[in-house]
Amino acid sequence: MSQNSKAAASADGIKHSRVGKRPVELPKGVSATLKSGAIEVKGPKGTLSRKLPPNVSVKIEGTTVTVLPTIPGRDGARFQGLARSLIGGMVEGTGNGYVRTLQLVGTGYRAEVKGALLHLSLGFSHPVAFPLPTGIKVEIPGDSKGTVIILSGADKEVMGQTAAKIRSFRPPEPYGGKGVRYMGEKVRQKAGKAGKGGK
């Protein structure tokens, strides 16, 4: 066994993930509790609950959450790293929240919120009515004229799925770039037939 391997293993032979062994600090206003194999995290941005991955044990001491593997070998370290990452994401989400911004590019493309529905005009014969998931808030800045959608929420996974779903209604076209894109996303555009003239 190499020196690096020895350093990664504890006295009982259980290996620890380099990332997973780092404690998760609970910021002010965020609390965590264990309930029947699940962890619940509460904060100013909401409450999240998730079942813990197998083969790990979680300890909450004061404002520190520590994840330990319960089986030896790489599997234990892998589950430890996964659990630590999930808990860290929950703490960040409930404490500060996550934000994802989408941009609508195209003549007449715009978005409007009506109750729990996001209405999208994307060049189709009828607007697309998308029901917003629980915990996801939508803001459409007035100065954007309906072309910018700001999503916010505590659950990073749900946020990502929601943004991807909205984008899927009209992904950016390779010719002209019309469609729904993530803010700052670079769309690789192809030259049209006019650009092939002379051949």
PAMITOR-160988 format. One record per residue: residue in one letter; x, z, y of N, C-alpha, C in turn; residue number from 1. Coordinates in steps of 0.05 Angstrom, whole numbers. Layout:
N
[kemi "a", [X, Z, Y], [X, Z, Y], [X, Z, Y], NUM]
...
***
This chain:
199
[kemi "m", [17, 0, -24], [0, 0, 0], [18, 0, 25], 1]
[kemi "s", [12, -17, 44], [28, -19, 68], [23, 5, 86], 2]
[kemi "q", [40, 8, 106], [37, 29, 125], [11, 26, 141], 3]
[kemi "n", [4, 1, 147], [-21, -4, 162], [-45, 5, 146], 4]
[kemi "s", [-44, -1, 120], [-67, 6, 103], [-69, 36, 101], 5]
[kemi "k", [-46, 50, 99], [-46, 79, 97], [-58, 91, 123], 6]
[kemi "a", [-51, 79, 145], [-61, 90, 171], [-91, 87, 173], 7]
[kemi "a", [-102, 66, 160], [-130, 61, 163], [-147, 77, 143], 8]
[kemi "a", [-134, 91, 125], [-148, 106, 105], [-145, 136, 110], 9]
[kemi "s", [-166, 151, 104], [-166, 180, 108], [-154, 193, 84], 10]
[kemi "a", [-152, 220, 84], [-141, 235, 62], [-157, 231, 36], 11]
[kemi "d", [-183, 226, 38], [-199, 223, 14], [-200, 194, 4], 12]
[kemi "g", [-183, 177, 16], [-181, 149, 7], [-201, 130, 19], 13]
[kemi "i", [-218, 140, 36], [-239, 123, 49], [-227, 109, 73], 14]
[kemi "k", [-229, 83, 74], [-219, 68, 97], [-239, 69, 120], 15]
[kemi "h", [-228, 68, 144], [-245, 68, 168], [-241, 43, 184], 16]
[kemi "s", [-263, 32, 194], [-262, 9, 211], [-248, 17, 238], 17]
[kemi "r", [-231, -1, 248], [-217, 4, 273], [-237, 8, 296], 18]
[kemi "v", [-258, -8, 296], [-279, -5, 316], [-299, 17, 309], 19]
[kemi "g", [-306, 17, 283], [-327, 36, 275], [-320, 65, 278], 20]
[kemi "k", [-294, 72, 277], [-287, 100, 278], [-287, 111, 306], 21]
[kemi "r", [-290, 93, 326], [-292, 103, 354], [-319, 115, 360], 22]
[kemi "p", [-321, 139, 370], [-347, 151, 375], [-362, 136, 397], 23]
[kemi "v", [-389, 138, 395], [-406, 126, 416], [-413, 149, 435], 24]
[kemi "e", [-407, 146, 460], [-413, 166, 480], [-441, 161, 492], 25]
[kemi "l", [-457, 181, 493], [-484, 179, 505], [-482, 185, 535], 26]
[kemi "p", [-488, 165, 552], [-487, 170, 581], [-510, 189, 589], 27]
[kemi "k", [-509, 198, 614], [-529, 216, 624], [-556, 202, 623], 28]
[kemi "g", [-576, 216, 613], [-603, 205, 612], [-610, 192, 585], 29]
[kemi "v", [-590, 189, 568], [-594, 177, 541], [-590, 197, 519], 30]
[kemi "s", [-609, 198, 500], [-607, 217, 478], [-611, 202, 452], 31]
[kemi "a", [-601, 214, 430], [-604, 202, 404], [-612, 223, 384], 32]
[kemi "t", [-629, 216, 365], [-638, 234, 343], [-639, 218, 317], 33]
[kemi "l", [-635, 233, 295], [-636, 221, 268], [-663, 228, 255], 34]
[kemi "k", [-676, 208, 244], [-702, 212, 231], [-704, 196, 205], 35]
[kemi "s", [-702, 209, 183], [-707, 196, 157], [-692, 170, 153], 36]
[kemi "g", [-666, 171, 156], [-649, 148, 152], [-649, 128, 175], 37]
[kemi "a", [-660, 135, 197], [-661, 118, 220], [-650, 133, 244], 38]
[kemi "i", [-642, 119, 265], [-633, 131, 290], [-651, 122, 312], 39]
[kemi "e", [-659, 141, 329], [-676, 134, 352], [-660, 141, 377], 40]
[kemi "v", [-659, 122, 396], [-645, 126, 421], [-664, 123, 444], 41]
[kemi "k", [-665, 143, 462], [-682, 142, 485], [-666, 141, 511], 42]
[kemi "g", [-675, 126, 530], [-662, 124, 556], [-680, 114, 577], 43]
[kemi "p", [-671, 111, 601], [-687, 103, 624], [-699, 75, 620], 44]
[kemi "k", [-687, 58, 604], [-697, 31, 600], [-716, 28, 576], 45]
[kemi "g", [-719, 49, 561], [-737, 48, 538], [-728, 64, 514], 46]
[kemi "t", [-742, 61, 492], [-736, 75, 467], [-732, 54, 445], 47]
[kemi "l", [-711, 57, 430], [-706, 39, 407], [-702, 55, 382], 48]
[kemi "s", [-712, 45, 360], [-708, 58, 334], [-699, 37, 314], 49]
[kemi "r", [-680, 44, 297], [-670, 25, 277], [-661, 40, 252], 50]
[kemi "k", [-667, 28, 229], [-658, 39, 204], [-628, 36, 202], 51]
[kemi "l", [-614, 56, 193], [-585, 55, 191], [-576, 38, 167], 52]
[kemi "p", [-554, 24, 170], [-543, 8, 147], [-536, 27, 124], 53]
[kemi "p", [-535, 17, 100], [-528, 35, 77], [-499, 43, 78], 54]
[kemi "n", [-493, 64, 63], [-465, 73, 58], [-451, 84, 83], 55]
[kemi "v", [-467, 95, 101], [-455, 108, 125], [-470, 134, 130], 56]
[kemi "s", [-456, 153, 143], [-469, 177, 152], [-464, 179, 182], 57]
[kemi "v", [-483, 189, 197], [-482, 190, 226], [-484, 219, 234], 58]
[kemi "k", [-467, 228, 252], [-467, 255, 263], [-471, 253, 293], 59]
[kemi "i", [-489, 270, 303], [-494, 272, 332], [-486, 300, 341], 60]
[kemi "e", [-466, 301, 357], [-456, 326, 367], [-454, 325, 398], 61]
[kemi "g", [-473, 339, 411], [-474, 338, 440], [-480, 310, 450], 62]
[kemi "t", [-461, 298, 464], [-465, 271, 475], [-448, 251, 460], 63]
[kemi "t", [-441, 257, 435], [-424, 239, 419], [-437, 232, 393], 64]
[kemi "v", [-438, 207, 386], [-448, 197, 360], [-425, 186, 344], 65]
[kemi "t", [-421, 197, 320], [-399, 188, 304], [-409, 176, 278], 66]
[kemi "v", [-398, 153, 269], [-406, 140, 244], [-383, 142, 224], 67]
[kemi "l", [-390, 151, 200], [-370, 153, 178], [-379, 138, 154], 68]
[kemi "p", [-360, 124, 140], [-368, 111, 115], [-370, 131, 93], 69]
[kemi "t", [-387, 125, 74], [-391, 144, 51], [-381, 132, 25], 70]
[kemi "i", [-370, 108, 25], [-359, 95, 2], [-331, 85, 9], 71]
[kemi "p", [-312, 84, -11], [-285, 74, -6], [-284, 44, -4], 72]
[kemi "g", [-262, 34, 4], [-257, 5, 4], [-267, -9, 29], 73]
[kemi "r", [-265, -35, 29], [-273, -51, 52], [-302, -50, 58], 74]
[kemi "d", [-319, -47, 38], [-348, -46, 43], [-355, -22, 61], 75]
[kemi "g", [-343, 0, 55], [-348, 24, 72], [-340, 20, 101], 76]
[kemi "a", [-317, 8, 105], [-307, 3, 132], [-325, -18, 146], 77]
[kemi "r", [-334, -38, 131], [-351, -58, 142], [-378, -47, 152], 78]
[kemi "f", [-391, -31, 135], [-416, -18, 142], [-413, 1, 166], 79]
[kemi "q", [-390, 14, 166], [-384, 33, 188], [-383, 17, 215], 80]
[kemi "g", [-368, -5, 214], [-366, -21, 238], [-393, -32, 247], 81]
[kemi "l", [-409, -41, 228], [-436, -52, 234], [-453, -30, 247], 82]
[kemi "a", [-454, -7, 235], [-471, 15, 245], [-462, 23, 273], 83]
[kemi "r", [-436, 25, 277], [-426, 33, 303], [-433, 12, 325], 84]
[kemi "s", [-431, -14, 318], [-439, -35, 336], [-468, -34, 343], 85]
[kemi "l", [-485, -30, 323], [-514, -29, 328], [-522, -5, 346], 86]
[kemi "i", [-510, 18, 340], [-516, 42, 356], [-506, 38, 385], 87]
[kemi "g", [-482, 27, 387], [-471, 22, 414], [-489, 3, 430], 88]
[kemi "g", [-500, -17, 417], [-518, -35, 431], [-544, -22, 439], 89]
[kemi "m", [-554, -4, 422], [-578, 11, 429], [-574, 30, 453], 90]
[kemi "v", [-551, 43, 453], [-545, 61, 475], [-542, 45, 501], 91]
[kemi "e", [-529, 22, 500], [-526, 6, 524], [-553, -5, 534], 92]
[kemi "g", [-569, -13, 515], [-595, -25, 521], [-614, -5, 534], 93]
[kemi "t", [-616, 19, 522], [-634, 39, 532], [-624, 52, 558], 94]
[kemi "g", [-597, 51, 562], [-586, 63, 586], [-586, 44, 609], 95]
[kemi "n", [-576, 20, 605], [-573, 0, 627], [-590, -24, 624], 96]
[kemi "g", [-598, -30, 599], [-615, -54, 594], [-598, -79, 593], 97]
[kemi "y", [-610, -101, 583], [-597, -127, 581], [-612, -147, 597], 98]
[kemi "v", [-598, -166, 608], [-611, -187, 625], [-601, -214, 616], 99]
[kemi "r", [-620, -233, 613], [-613, -261, 606], [-629, -279, 625], 100]
[kemi "t", [-615, -298, 637], [-628, -316, 656], [-629, -344, 646], 101]
[kemi "l", [-652, -357, 649], [-657, -384, 641], [-663, -401, 666], 102]
[kemi "q", [-655, -427, 664], [-660, -445, 687], [-675, -469, 677], 103]
[kemi "l", [-696, -477, 691], [-712, -501, 685], [-702, -524, 702], 104]
[kemi "v", [-694, -546, 689], [-683, -569, 704], [-701, -593, 697], 105]
[kemi "g", [-714, -604, 718], [-731, -627, 714], [-753, -628, 735], 106]
[kemi "t", [-761, -652, 742], [-782, -655, 763], [-808, -642, 754], 107]
[kemi "g", [-819, -624, 769], [-844, -611, 762], [-842, -589, 742], 108]
[kemi "y", [-817, -583, 732], [-814, -561, 713], [-815, -534, 728], 109]
[kemi "r", [-831, -516, 718], [-834, -490, 731], [-846, -470, 711], 110]
[kemi "a", [-843, -445, 717], [-853, -423, 700], [-870, -405, 717], 111]
[kemi "e", [-889, -392, 704], [-907, -373, 718], [-916, -352, 698], 112]
[kemi "v", [-917, -327, 706], [-925, -305, 689], [-955, -299, 695], 113]
[kemi "k", [-971, -298, 674], [-999, -291, 676], [-1005, -270, 655], 114]
[kemi "g", [-1006, -244, 664], [-1010, -222, 646], [-986, -220, 626], 115]
[kemi "a", [-992, -222, 600], [-971, -220, 580], [-963, -247, 570], 116]
[kemi "l", [-969, -268, 585], [-962, -296, 577], [-944, -308, 598], 117]
[kemi "l", [-924, -323, 588], [-907, -339, 605], [-915, -368, 602], 118]
[kemi "h", [-925, -379, 624], [-934, -407, 624], [-911, -425, 634], 119]
[kemi "l", [-905, -445, 618], [-883, -463, 624], [-893, -492, 627], 120]
[kemi "s", [-888, -504, 649], [-894, -532, 654], [-868, -547, 649], 121]
[kemi "l", [-866, -562, 627], [-841, -575, 619], [-844, -605, 614], 122]
[kemi "g", [-863, -617, 628], [-866, -646, 626], [-885, -654, 603], 123]
[kemi "f", [-897, -635, 589], [-916, -641, 568], [-944, -645, 581], 124]
[kemi "s", [-963, -654, 565], [-990, -658, 576], [-1004, -632, 583], 125]
[kemi "h", [-996, -610, 569], [-1007, -584, 575], [-984, -563, 577], 126]
[kemi "p", [-988, -543, 594], [-968, -522, 596], [-965, -507, 570], 127]
[kemi "v", [-941, -497, 565], [-936, -481, 541], [-941, -451, 549], 128]
[kemi "a", [-958, -438, 533], [-964, -410, 538], [-950, -393, 517], 129]
[kemi "f", [-930, -378, 526], [-913, -363, 508], [-919, -333, 511], 130]
[kemi "p", [-929, -320, 490], [-934, -291, 491], [-908, -275, 492], 131]
[kemi "l", [-905, -258, 512], [-880, -243, 515], [-879, -220, 495], 132]
[kemi "p", [-857, -216, 481], [-854, -194, 462], [-855, -167, 477], 133]
[kemi "t", [-864, -147, 462], [-865, -120, 473], [-837, -111, 481], 134]
[kemi "g", [-834, -100, 505], [-809, -90, 515], [-793, -110, 531], 135]
[kemi "i", [-802, -135, 533], [-788, -155, 548], [-803, -159, 575], 136]
[kemi "k", [-788, -157, 596], [-800, -161, 623], [-790, -187, 634], 137]
[kemi "v", [-806, -200, 650], [-799, -226, 661], [-802, -225, 692], 138]
[kemi "e", [-782, -236, 705], [-783, -238, 734], [-776, -267, 741], 139]
[kemi "i", [-793, -278, 759], [-788, -306, 768], [-784, -304, 799], 140]
[kemi "p", [-759, -305, 808], [-754, -302, 837], [-770, -322, 853], 141]
[kemi "g", [-781, -313, 875], [-797, -330, 892], [-782, -354, 904], 142]
[kemi "d", [-757, -349, 910], [-742, -371, 923], [-733, -392, 903], 143]
[kemi "s", [-738, -387, 877], [-730, -407, 857], [-752, -428, 852], 144]
[kemi "k", [-775, -424, 864], [-798, -442, 861], [-806, -445, 832], 145]
[kemi "g", [-803, -423, 817], [-811, -424, 788], [-791, -436, 769], 146]
[kemi "t", [-767, -442, 779], [-747, -455, 761], [-727, -436, 749], 147]
[kemi "v", [-729, -410, 756], [-710, -390, 744], [-726, -368, 731], 148]
[kemi "i", [-719, -362, 706], [-733, -341, 691], [-713, -319, 684], 149]
[kemi "i", [-718, -294, 693], [-700, -272, 688], [-713, -254, 668], 150]
[kemi "l", [-701, -252, 644], [-712, -234, 623], [-696, -208, 623], 151]
[kemi "s", [-710, -186, 620], [-696, -160, 618], [-709, -143, 597], 152]
[kemi "g", [-693, -126, 584], [-704, -109, 563], [-682, -92, 551], 153]
[kemi "a", [-690, -73, 534], [-671, -55, 522], [-660, -65, 495], 154]
[kemi "d", [-675, -82, 481], [-667, -91, 455], [-652, -118, 457], 155]
[kemi "k", [-626, -117, 452], [-609, -141, 455], [-618, -163, 436], 156]
[kemi "e", [-625, -156, 412], [-633, -175, 391], [-658, -190, 399], 157]
[kemi "v", [-679, -174, 407], [-704, -186, 416], [-700, -203, 441], 158]
[kemi "m", [-683, -194, 459], [-677, -210, 483], [-665, -237, 475], 159]
[kemi "g", [-646, -237, 457], [-633, -262, 449], [-653, -281, 436], 160]
[kemi "q", [-670, -270, 418], [-690, -286, 405], [-711, -298, 424], 161]
[kemi "t", [-719, -282, 444], [-738, -291, 464], [-726, -313, 481], 162]
[kemi "a", [-702, -310, 490], [-689, -331, 506], [-685, -356, 490], 163]
[kemi "a", [-677, -354, 465], [-673, -377, 448], [-699, -392, 443], 164]
[kemi "k", [-721, -377, 440], [-747, -389, 435], [-757, -404, 459], 165]
[kemi "i", [-754, -393, 483], [-762, -406, 508], [-745, -432, 511], 166]
[kemi "r", [-719, -430, 506], [-702, -454, 509], [-710, -475, 489], 167]
[kemi "s", [-719, -467, 465], [-726, -487, 444], [-750, -504, 451], 168]
[kemi "f", [-767, -495, 470], [-790, -511, 477], [-782, -538, 490], 169]
[kemi "r", [-759, -538, 504], [-749, -562, 515], [-718, -560, 519], 170]
[kemi "p", [-703, -563, 498], [-674, -560, 501], [-663, -582, 520], 171]
[kemi "p", [-641, -576, 533], [-630, -596, 551], [-625, -623, 538], 172]
[kemi "e", [-633, -644, 551], [-629, -671, 540], [-600, -680, 545], 173]
[kemi "p", [-589, -695, 527], [-562, -705, 531], [-560, -726, 553], 174]
[kemi "y", [-583, -739, 560], [-584, -759, 581], [-599, -747, 605], 175]
[kemi "g", [-585, -739, 626], [-597, -728, 650], [-598, -698, 651], 176]
[kemi "g", [-597, -685, 627], [-596, -656, 627], [-622, -642, 632], 177]
[kemi "k", [-645, -656, 631], [-670, -643, 635], [-676, -623, 612], 178]
[kemi "g", [-690, -601, 619], [-698, -582, 599], [-693, -553, 608], 179]
[kemi "v", [-694, -535, 588], [-689, -507, 593], [-661, -500, 584], 180]
[kemi "r", [-646, -488, 602], [-618, -481, 594], [-612, -452, 603], 181]
[kemi "y", [-592, -440, 591], [-583, -414, 600], [-569, -417, 626], 182]
[kemi "m", [-572, -398, 644], [-558, -400, 670], [-528, -401, 666], 183]
[kemi "g", [-516, -421, 677], [-487, -425, 674], [-479, -442, 650], 184]
[kemi "e", [-499, -449, 633], [-493, -465, 609], [-485, -494, 618], 185]
[kemi "k", [-463, -503, 606], [-454, -530, 612], [-466, -549, 591], 186]
[kemi "v", [-481, -568, 600], [-494, -587, 582], [-477, -613, 581], 187]
[kemi "r", [-467, -620, 558], [-452, -644, 555], [-470, -668, 556], 188]
[kemi "q", [-467, -684, 576], [-484, -707, 579], [-471, -733, 570], 189]
[kemi "k", [-488, -750, 557], [-478, -776, 548], [-484, -797, 569], 190]
[kemi "a", [-467, -817, 570], [-471, -839, 588], [-494, -856, 578], 191]
[kemi "g", [-512, -864, 596], [-534, -881, 588], [-525, -909, 583], 192]
[kemi "k", [-544, -927, 576], [-537, -954, 570], [-524, -968, 593], 193]
[kemi "a", [-532, -960, 618], [-521, -973, 641], [-491, -968, 644], 194]
[kemi "g", [-483, -945, 632], [-455, -938, 634], [-438, -954, 614], 195]
[kemi "k", [-451, -969, 597], [-437, -985, 577], [-434, -1014, 585], 196]
[kemi "g", [-442, -1020, 610], [-442, -1047, 619], [-414, -1060, 617], 197]
[kemi "g", [-414, -1085, 612], [-388, -1100, 611], [-377, -1102, 583], 198]
[kemi "k", [-391, -1088, 564], [-381, -1091, 536], [-398, -1112, 521], 199]
***
